[in-house]
Amino acid sequence: MFKFIHAADIHLDSPLRGLSRYESAPVDAIRDACRRAFKNLVDLAIEEKTAFVLLAGDLYDGDWKDYSTGIFLSRQMGRLNQHDIQVFCVAGNHDAANRMTKALDTPSNMKIFSAGKVETVKLKELSVAIHGRSFKTREVYENLAAGFCQAEQGMFNIGLLHTSLDGREGHAGYAPCSLDDLVSKGYQYWALGHIHKQQIVSEDPFIIFPGCIQGRHIRERGPKGCVVVTVEDETVKKIENIPLDVLRWTQIEIDLTDIEERRDLLEKIRETIEQEQTSAEDRPLAMRIKLAGATKLSDQLAAFPEKLEQRIKALGAEIAGDTLWIERVENKTQGKYDLETTLADDNALGKLLKSIISTPDDIDRIDGLADKIAELRQKVPPQAFGTDTILDLNNAQTITRITQDAKKMLIGRMLSTGGEHEN
């Protein structure tokens, strides 16, 4: 019997993009998060006395800014080498063309599979055959799985591959292949990478995406880590999911249906945050809060979204101090009475509200909006409009969300007469 670890998408020294640009973000908690998660992986391998570690691509996030990334990796590989633990990895789309990697010697206990062809490494003492192939360039659209050889008889066969498989939402379709392509090789285990959410694609044979080891933005929510695989008599006996992340991203939805008092709203938010803290097992949290449901408070909340968000952030700071950072508050609540009553009136306010509600969400159908966005682009740094930001203005869904939020804010302020709800 032996154990091995399967991990992928380490993205060493990648910044936590959704946090690092904010002044109020917990800098100490996010600095070197990917390094600390990788240290946890090495600690786990030593603790579990694993025979080897598999890294299924994107060990790096791209070209290093300096050689410190490589030195850090060498130090961690050295720790594993002291315990006779070998590491086998393939390059993925992010680390395929790393110039600095080529300038350094690979640690002695680390094998990086060729990008030119499929290679097979046999560990005779374990009766294991590991088959792998790296990406040669950042964008690979050929079916790499098709070139893998058939299983070695009398051995436990592992396929190591960075791939989109048959396609996954939110991930580029690199090295596509079908489930049948993998199953047909006769391997007992396929160690895949590229998809950042853990997924057991198949159990016969085992085909697994372990996910990334550290979430870097709100789309990478929940526990992140690796799998520990126990093998006996050329058969997978056990799969264990082990979290490695040092900071966790989470999104909570709070139903405010029938909540009528602000104190009740804040108490419900407090309870939900405390529950989420418990599930994070002492890890710092980066949290997005979504308020939903039908409530009389909806118009008041929509009227002054900045004050709502700051009040909730202050509540979070009171509850958790530096171990909680609220990344965003989304108000998706619906009004119950005031709006319906006002719309029913055939007066100027009712007509104006109807006009706001009927405003389309499509940028091309709102007079002057395209010009305003072009003007905004001239005033704001380009990095503010990246694909991982809330101002990704090349995304139709972002435009729709901003337009809907603006309409809700206008309606809320118009219904909050005399500013009495601002305090």
NUMARGU-183402 format. One record per residue (C-alpha): residue number from 1; y, x, z; residue in one letter. Coordinates in steps of 0.2 Angstrom, whole numbers, always signed. Example, Ala and Ser with C-alpha at 12.3 -4.5 7.8 and 13.67 -1.06 7.14 Angstrom:
PT / num / v / u / w / residu
PT / 1 / -22 / +62 / +39 / A .
PT / 2 / -5 / +68 / +36 / S .
***
This chain:
PT / num / v / u / w / residu
PT / 1 / +0 / +0 / +0 / M .
PT / 2 / +18 / +6 / -4 / F .
PT / 3 / +35 / -1 / -4 / K .
PT / 4 / +50 / +1 / -17 / F .
PT / 5 / +68 / -5 / -17 / I .
PT / 6 / +75 / -13 / -33 / H .
PT / 7 / +94 / -13 / -34 / A .
PT / 8 / +107 / -14 / -48 / A .
PT / 9 / +125 / -15 / -52 / D .
PT / 10 / +131 / -4 / -38 / I .
PT / 11 / +148 / -1 / -47 / H .
PT / 12 / +152 / +14 / -36 / L .
PT / 13 / +171 / +16 / -32 / D .
PT / 14 / +175 / +0 / -41 / S .
PT / 15 / +190 / -9 / -32 / P .
PT / 16 / +188 / -26 / -25 / L .
PT / 17 / +200 / -32 / -38 / R .
PT / 18 / +203 / -49 / -30 / G .
PT / 19 / +209 / -41 / -14 / L .
PT / 20 / +216 / -24 / -17 / S .
PT / 21 / +232 / -30 / -26 / R .
PT / 22 / +238 / -40 / -11 / Y .
PT / 23 / +249 / -33 / +3 / E .
PT / 24 / +241 / -44 / +16 / S .
PT / 25 / +223 / -40 / +11 / A .
PT / 26 / +212 / -31 / +24 / P .
PT / 27 / +214 / -14 / +17 / V .
PT / 28 / +203 / -5 / +30 / D .
PT / 29 / +189 / -18 / +27 / A .
PT / 30 / +189 / -16 / +8 / I .
PT / 31 / +192 / +3 / +6 / R .
PT / 32 / +176 / +11 / -1 / D .
PT / 33 / +166 / -5 / +1 / A .
PT / 34 / +155 / -1 / -13 / C .
PT / 35 / +151 / +16 / -6 / R .
PT / 36 / +147 / +9 / +11 / R .
PT / 37 / +136 / -4 / +3 / A .
PT / 38 / +127 / +10 / -6 / F .
PT / 39 / +125 / +19 / +11 / K .
PT / 40 / +117 / +4 / +18 / N .
PT / 41 / +104 / +4 / +3 / L .
PT / 42 / +100 / +23 / +7 / V .
PT / 43 / +98 / +19 / +25 / D .
PT / 44 / +86 / +4 / +21 / L .
PT / 45 / +76 / +15 / +10 / A .
PT / 46 / +74 / +28 / +23 / I .
PT / 47 / +70 / +15 / +37 / E .
PT / 48 / +57 / +6 / +26 / E .
PT / 49 / +49 / +22 / +21 / K .
PT / 50 / +50 / +17 / +3 / T .
PT / 51 / +40 / +27 / -10 / A .
PT / 52 / +55 / +26 / -23 / F .
PT / 53 / +71 / +17 / -27 / V .
PT / 54 / +75 / +8 / -44 / L .
PT / 55 / +93 / +6 / -50 / L .
PT / 56 / +94 / -5 / -65 / A .
PT / 57 / +110 / +0 / -72 / G .
PT / 58 / +129 / +1 / -69 / D .
PT / 59 / +127 / +13 / -55 / L .
PT / 60 / +145 / +18 / -59 / Y .
PT / 61 / +160 / +7 / -64 / D .
PT / 62 / +165 / +18 / -78 / G .
PT / 63 / +173 / +35 / -80 / D .
PT / 64 / +177 / +42 / -63 / W .
PT / 65 / +194 / +46 / -58 / K .
PT / 66 / +188 / +62 / -51 / D .
PT / 67 / +172 / +71 / -46 / Y .
PT / 68 / +172 / +64 / -28 / S .
PT / 69 / +161 / +49 / -35 / T .
PT / 70 / +148 / +62 / -41 / G .
PT / 71 / +149 / +72 / -25 / I .
PT / 72 / +146 / +56 / -14 / F .
PT / 73 / +131 / +51 / -25 / L .
PT / 74 / +123 / +69 / -23 / S .
PT / 75 / +125 / +68 / -4 / R .
PT / 76 / +116 / +51 / -4 / Q .
PT / 77 / +103 / +57 / -16 / M .
PT / 78 / +101 / +72 / -4 / G .
PT / 79 / +98 / +61 / +11 / R .
PT / 80 / +84 / +52 / +1 / L .
PT / 81 / +76 / +68 / -5 / N .
PT / 82 / +75 / +74 / +13 / Q .
PT / 83 / +63 / +59 / +15 / H .
PT / 84 / +53 / +63 / -1 / D .
PT / 85 / +61 / +47 / -9 / I .
PT / 86 / +63 / +48 / -28 / Q .
PT / 87 / +76 / +37 / -38 / V .
PT / 88 / +73 / +31 / -55 / F .
PT / 89 / +88 / +23 / -64 / C .
PT / 90 / +94 / +17 / -81 / V .
PT / 91 / +112 / +17 / -88 / A .
PT / 92 / +120 / +0 / -91 / G .
PT / 93 / +135 / -5 / -100 / N .
PT / 94 / +147 / +1 / -87 / H .
PT / 95 / +140 / +19 / -85 / D .
PT / 96 / +133 / +22 / -102 / A .
PT / 97 / +147 / +33 / -108 / A .
PT / 98 / +153 / +42 / -92 / N .
PT / 99 / +160 / +58 / -98 / R .
PT / 100 / +160 / +66 / -80 / M .
PT / 101 / +142 / +61 / -77 / T .
PT / 102 / +137 / +72 / -91 / K .
PT / 103 / +147 / +87 / -84 / A .
PT / 104 / +137 / +87 / -68 / L .
PT / 105 / +118 / +91 / -65 / D .
PT / 106 / +108 / +76 / -60 / T .
PT / 107 / +101 / +77 / -42 / P .
PT / 108 / +83 / +84 / -42 / S .
PT / 109 / +75 / +68 / -35 / N .
PT / 110 / +84 / +57 / -48 / M .
PT / 111 / +77 / +52 / -65 / K .
PT / 112 / +89 / +44 / -78 / I .
PT / 113 / +79 / +37 / -92 / F .
PT / 114 / +84 / +41 / -110 / S .
PT / 115 / +95 / +31 / -120 / A .
PT / 116 / +87 / +36 / -136 / G .
PT / 117 / +69 / +29 / -133 / K .
PT / 118 / +58 / +21 / -120 / V .
PT / 119 / +51 / +34 / -108 / E .
PT / 120 / +37 / +32 / -96 / T .
PT / 121 / +35 / +41 / -79 / V .
PT / 122 / +18 / +41 / -70 / K .
PT / 123 / +17 / +42 / -52 / L .
PT / 124 / -2 / +46 / -51 / K .
PT / 125 / -3 / +47 / -32 / E .
PT / 126 / +3 / +29 / -32 / L .
PT / 127 / -5 / +23 / -48 / S .
PT / 128 / +12 / +18 / -54 / V .
PT / 129 / +19 / +19 / -72 / A .
PT / 130 / +38 / +16 / -73 / I .
PT / 131 / +45 / +12 / -91 / H .
PT / 132 / +63 / +12 / -94 / G .
PT / 133 / +77 / +15 / -107 / R .
PT / 134 / +96 / +17 / -104 / S .
PT / 135 / +111 / +10 / -114 / F .
PT / 136 / +118 / +23 / -126 / K .
PT / 137 / +135 / +15 / -128 / T .
PT / 138 / +144 / +2 / -118 / R .
PT / 139 / +140 / -12 / -130 / E .
PT / 140 / +121 / -14 / -134 / V .
PT / 141 / +116 / -29 / -144 / Y .
PT / 142 / +99 / -24 / -149 / E .
PT / 143 / +83 / -30 / -141 / N .
PT / 144 / +78 / -15 / -130 / L .
PT / 145 / +63 / -24 / -123 / A .
PT / 146 / +55 / -24 / -139 / A .
PT / 147 / +52 / -5 / -139 / G .
PT / 148 / +43 / -5 / -122 / F .
PT / 149 / +25 / +0 / -123 / C .
PT / 150 / +11 / -10 / -117 / Q .
PT / 151 / +5 / -8 / -99 / A .
PT / 152 / -5 / +7 / -93 / E .
PT / 153 / -22 / +1 / -88 / Q .
PT / 154 / -27 / +4 / -70 / G .
PT / 155 / -9 / +6 / -64 / M .
PT / 156 / +5 / -4 / -57 / F .
PT / 157 / +18 / -6 / -71 / N .
PT / 158 / +36 / -8 / -69 / I .
PT / 159 / +49 / -11 / -83 / G .
PT / 160 / +67 / -5 / -79 / L .
PT / 161 / +80 / -12 / -90 / L .
PT / 162 / +98 / -18 / -90 / H .
PT / 163 / +99 / -34 / -100 / T .
PT / 164 / +107 / -51 / -101 / S .
PT / 165 / +89 / -58 / -105 / L .
PT / 166 / +92 / -74 / -114 / D .
PT / 167 / +110 / -76 / -108 / G .
PT / 168 / +118 / -79 / -92 / R .
PT / 169 / +135 / -88 / -89 / E .
PT / 170 / +149 / -75 / -86 / G .
PT / 171 / +140 / -60 / -92 / H .
PT / 172 / +141 / -52 / -109 / A .
PT / 173 / +125 / -54 / -120 / G .
PT / 174 / +120 / -36 / -119 / Y .
PT / 175 / +102 / -30 / -124 / A .
PT / 176 / +96 / -48 / -126 / P .
PT / 177 / +78 / -52 / -125 / C .
PT / 178 / +67 / -67 / -122 / S .
PT / 179 / +55 / -70 / -107 / L .
PT / 180 / +40 / -69 / -119 / D .
PT / 181 / +46 / -51 / -124 / D .
PT / 182 / +44 / -46 / -106 / L .
PT / 183 / +28 / -55 / -101 / V .
PT / 184 / +19 / -49 / -117 / S .
PT / 185 / +20 / -31 / -111 / K .
PT / 186 / +8 / -34 / -97 / G .
PT / 187 / +18 / -26 / -83 / Y .
PT / 188 / +17 / -32 / -65 / Q .
PT / 189 / +36 / -31 / -62 / Y .
PT / 190 / +52 / -31 / -72 / W .
PT / 191 / +66 / -23 / -63 / A .
PT / 192 / +82 / -30 / -71 / L .
PT / 193 / +100 / -27 / -69 / G .
PT / 194 / +117 / -34 / -76 / H .
PT / 195 / +117 / -51 / -69 / I .
PT / 196 / +127 / -50 / -52 / H .
PT / 197 / +119 / -65 / -44 / K .
PT / 198 / +101 / -63 / -38 / Q .
PT / 199 / +88 / -73 / -48 / Q .
PT / 200 / +69 / -73 / -48 / I .
PT / 201 / +66 / -77 / -66 / V .
PT / 202 / +47 / -77 / -65 / S .
PT / 203 / +34 / -74 / -52 / E .
PT / 204 / +19 / -71 / -64 / D .
PT / 205 / +24 / -57 / -68 / P .
PT / 206 / +38 / -54 / -56 / F .
PT / 207 / +55 / -53 / -66 / I .
PT / 208 / +69 / -51 / -55 / I .
PT / 209 / +88 / -48 / -55 / F .
PT / 210 / +93 / -42 / -38 / P .
PT / 211 / +111 / -45 / -40 / G .
PT / 212 / +125 / -33 / -36 / C .
PT / 213 / +125 / -25 / -19 / I .
PT / 214 / +143 / -29 / -15 / Q .
PT / 215 / +154 / -43 / -21 / G .
PT / 216 / +170 / -38 / -29 / R .
PT / 217 / +179 / -54 / -32 / H .
PT / 218 / +178 / -73 / -28 / I .
PT / 219 / +165 / -76 / -42 / R .
PT / 220 / +153 / -64 / -33 / E .
PT / 221 / +151 / -75 / -18 / R .
PT / 222 / +138 / -75 / -4 / G .
PT / 223 / +126 / -62 / +2 / P .
PT / 224 / +124 / -47 / -9 / K .
PT / 225 / +110 / -34 / -8 / G .
PT / 226 / +93 / -28 / -15 / C .
PT / 227 / +75 / -33 / -14 / V .
PT / 228 / +61 / -23 / -5 / V .
PT / 229 / +44 / -25 / -14 / V .
PT / 230 / +28 / -22 / -6 / T .
PT / 231 / +13 / -18 / -17 / V .
PT / 232 / -5 / -17 / -13 / E .
PT / 233 / -20 / -15 / -25 / D .
PT / 234 / -8 / -16 / -40 / E .
PT / 235 / -2 / -33 / -35 / T .
PT / 236 / +15 / -38 / -28 / V .
PT / 237 / +11 / -44 / -10 / K .
PT / 238 / +29 / -47 / -4 / K .
PT / 239 / +47 / -49 / -10 / I .
PT / 240 / +61 / -47 / +3 / E .
PT / 241 / +79 / -50 / +0 / N .
PT / 242 / +90 / -38 / +10 / I .
PT / 243 / +109 / -40 / +11 / P .
PT / 244 / +119 / -24 / +10 / L .
PT / 245 / +137 / -30 / +8 / D .
PT / 246 / +150 / -24 / +20 / V .
PT / 247 / +162 / -38 / +16 / L .
PT / 248 / +158 / -55 / +10 / R .
PT / 249 / +166 / -67 / -2 / W .
PT / 250 / +165 / -86 / +1 / T .
PT / 251 / +172 / -102 / -5 / Q .
PT / 252 / +172 / -117 / +7 / I .
PT / 253 / +176 / -135 / +2 / E .
PT / 254 / +183 / -146 / +16 / I .
PT / 255 / +182 / -165 / +14 / D .
PT / 256 / +198 / -173 / +21 / L .
PT / 257 / +193 / -191 / +17 / T .
PT / 258 / +202 / -202 / +29 / D .
PT / 259 / +210 / -188 / +39 / I .
PT / 260 / +228 / -195 / +43 / E .
PT / 261 / +235 / -183 / +55 / E .
PT / 262 / +240 / -164 / +52 / R .
PT / 263 / +232 / -159 / +69 / R .
PT / 264 / +215 / -167 / +64 / D .
PT / 265 / +216 / -158 / +47 / L .
PT / 266 / +219 / -141 / +55 / L .
PT / 267 / +205 / -144 / +68 / E .
PT / 268 / +193 / -148 / +54 / K .
PT / 269 / +198 / -132 / +45 / I .
PT / 270 / +196 / -122 / +61 / R .
PT / 271 / +178 / -129 / +63 / E .
PT / 272 / +173 / -125 / +45 / T .
PT / 273 / +180 / -107 / +46 / I .
PT / 274 / +171 / -104 / +63 / E .
PT / 275 / +154 / -110 / +55 / Q .
PT / 276 / +157 / -98 / +40 / E .
PT / 277 / +160 / -84 / +51 / Q .
PT / 278 / +144 / -86 / +60 / T .
PT / 279 / +134 / -86 / +44 / S .
PT / 280 / +142 / -70 / +38 / A .
PT / 281 / +134 / -61 / +53 / E .
PT / 282 / +149 / -51 / +59 / D .
PT / 283 / +154 / -46 / +41 / R .
PT / 284 / +173 / -47 / +37 / P .
PT / 285 / +176 / -62 / +25 / L .
PT / 286 / +187 / -65 / +10 / A .
PT / 287 / +188 / -84 / +9 / M .
PT / 288 / +194 / -96 / -3 / R .
PT / 289 / +197 / -114 / +4 / I .
PT / 290 / +197 / -130 / -6 / K .
PT / 291 / +203 / -146 / +1 / L .
PT / 292 / +196 / -161 / -6 / A .
PT / 293 / +194 / -180 / -3 / G .
PT / 294 / +206 / -195 / -2 / A .
PT / 295 / +218 / -194 / +12 / T .
PT / 296 / +236 / -201 / +16 / K .
PT / 297 / +241 / -183 / +19 / L .
PT / 298 / +238 / -178 / +1 / S .
PT / 299 / +256 / -180 / -5 / D .
PT / 300 / +263 / -171 / +10 / Q .
PT / 301 / +251 / -156 / +7 / L .
PT / 302 / +255 / -156 / -12 / A .
PT / 303 / +273 / -156 / -9 / A .
PT / 304 / +275 / -139 / -2 / F .
PT / 305 / +259 / -129 / -6 / P .
PT / 306 / +266 / -112 / +0 / E .
PT / 307 / +269 / -118 / +17 / K .
PT / 308 / +252 / -126 / +18 / L .
PT / 309 / +244 / -110 / +13 / E .
PT / 310 / +253 / -100 / +25 / Q .
PT / 311 / +249 / -112 / +39 / R .
PT / 312 / +231 / -111 / +35 / I .
PT / 313 / +232 / -92 / +34 / K .
PT / 314 / +240 / -91 / +51 / A .
PT / 315 / +226 / -102 / +58 / L .
PT / 316 / +213 / -90 / +50 / G .
PT / 317 / +222 / -75 / +58 / A .
PT / 318 / +222 / -84 / +75 / E .
PT / 319 / +203 / -87 / +73 / I .
PT / 320 / +197 / -71 / +66 / A .
PT / 321 / +211 / -58 / +66 / G .
PT / 322 / +208 / -44 / +54 / D .
PT / 323 / +190 / -49 / +50 / T .
PT / 324 / +195 / -64 / +39 / L .
PT / 325 / +207 / -64 / +24 / W .
PT / 326 / +210 / -81 / +15 / I .
PT / 327 / +212 / -77 / -3 / E .
PT / 328 / +218 / -94 / -9 / R .
PT / 329 / +220 / -112 / -3 / V .
PT / 330 / +217 / -125 / -17 / E .
PT / 331 / +223 / -143 / -13 / N .
PT / 332 / +212 / -155 / -23 / K .
PT / 333 / +214 / -170 / -12 / T .
PT / 334 / +219 / -187 / -19 / Q .
PT / 335 / +232 / -199 / -12 / G .
PT / 336 / +226 / -216 / -5 / K .
PT / 337 / +240 / -228 / -5 / Y .
PT / 338 / +258 / -221 / -7 / D .
PT / 339 / +256 / -216 / -25 / L .
PT / 340 / +247 / -232 / -30 / E .
PT / 341 / +261 / -242 / -22 / T .
PT / 342 / +275 / -232 / -31 / T .
PT / 343 / +266 / -233 / -48 / L .
PT / 344 / +265 / -252 / -46 / A .
PT / 345 / +284 / -253 / -45 / D .
PT / 346 / +294 / -255 / -61 / D .
PT / 347 / +308 / -244 / -55 / N .
PT / 348 / +315 / -227 / -60 / A .
PT / 349 / +304 / -217 / -48 / L .
PT / 350 / +288 / -226 / -53 / G .
PT / 351 / +292 / -223 / -72 / K .
PT / 352 / +295 / -204 / -68 / L .
PT / 353 / +279 / -203 / -59 / L .
PT / 354 / +270 / -211 / -73 / K .
PT / 355 / +278 / -199 / -85 / S .
PT / 356 / +272 / -184 / -75 / I .
PT / 357 / +255 / -190 / -73 / I .
PT / 358 / +253 / -193 / -92 / S .
PT / 359 / +259 / -175 / -96 / T .
PT / 360 / +245 / -167 / -105 / P .
PT / 361 / +236 / -151 / -99 / D .
PT / 362 / +235 / -143 / -116 / D .
PT / 363 / +248 / -129 / -118 / I .
PT / 364 / +251 / -133 / -136 / D .
PT / 365 / +256 / -151 / -132 / R .
PT / 366 / +269 / -148 / -119 / I .
PT / 367 / +286 / -144 / -127 / D .
PT / 368 / +293 / -127 / -122 / G .
PT / 369 / +278 / -122 / -111 / L .
PT / 370 / +272 / -108 / -123 / A .
PT / 371 / +290 / -101 / -124 / D .
PT / 372 / +290 / -101 / -105 / K .
PT / 373 / +274 / -92 / -104 / I .
PT / 374 / +280 / -79 / -116 / A .
PT / 375 / +296 / -76 / -106 / E .
PT / 376 / +285 / -74 / -90 / L .
PT / 377 / +274 / -61 / -98 / R .
PT / 378 / +290 / -51 / -101 / Q .
PT / 379 / +295 / -51 / -83 / K .
PT / 380 / +278 / -49 / -74 / V .
PT / 381 / +267 / -33 / -75 / P .
PT / 382 / +253 / -34 / -88 / P .
PT / 383 / +240 / -31 / -74 / Q .
PT / 384 / +245 / -48 / -66 / A .
PT / 385 / +237 / -57 / -81 / F .
PT / 386 / +220 / -49 / -80 / G .
PT / 387 / +204 / -59 / -82 / T .
PT / 388 / +200 / -57 / -64 / D .
PT / 389 / +217 / -64 / -58 / T .
PT / 390 / +223 / -82 / -55 / I .
PT / 391 / +236 / -79 / -69 / L .
PT / 392 / +223 / -76 / -83 / D .
PT / 393 / +234 / -85 / -96 / L .
PT / 394 / +223 / -82 / -110 / N .
PT / 395 / +210 / -94 / -102 / N .
PT / 396 / +212 / -112 / -106 / A .
PT / 397 / +205 / -117 / -89 / Q .
PT / 398 / +218 / -107 / -80 / T .
PT / 399 / +232 / -116 / -90 / I .
PT / 400 / +224 / -133 / -86 / T .
PT / 401 / +223 / -128 / -67 / R .
PT / 402 / +241 / -122 / -66 / I .
PT / 403 / +247 / -138 / -75 / T .
PT / 404 / +237 / -149 / -64 / Q .
PT / 405 / +244 / -140 / -48 / D .
PT / 406 / +261 / -141 / -54 / A .
PT / 407 / +260 / -160 / -57 / K .
PT / 408 / +252 / -163 / -40 / K .
PT / 409 / +266 / -153 / -32 / M .
PT / 410 / +280 / -163 / -41 / L .
PT / 411 / +272 / -179 / -36 / I .
PT / 412 / +270 / -174 / -18 / G .
PT / 413 / +288 / -169 / -17 / R .
PT / 414 / +295 / -185 / -25 / M .
PT / 415 / +285 / -195 / -13 / L .
PT / 416 / +290 / -185 / +2 / S .
PT / 417 / +307 / -193 / +4 / T .
PT / 418 / +321 / -184 / +12 / G .
PT / 419 / +311 / -168 / +15 / G .
PT / 420 / +304 / -176 / +31 / E .
PT / 421 / +286 / -169 / +28 / H .
PT / 422 / +293 / -151 / +25 / E .
PT / 423 / +293 / -147 / +43 / N .
***
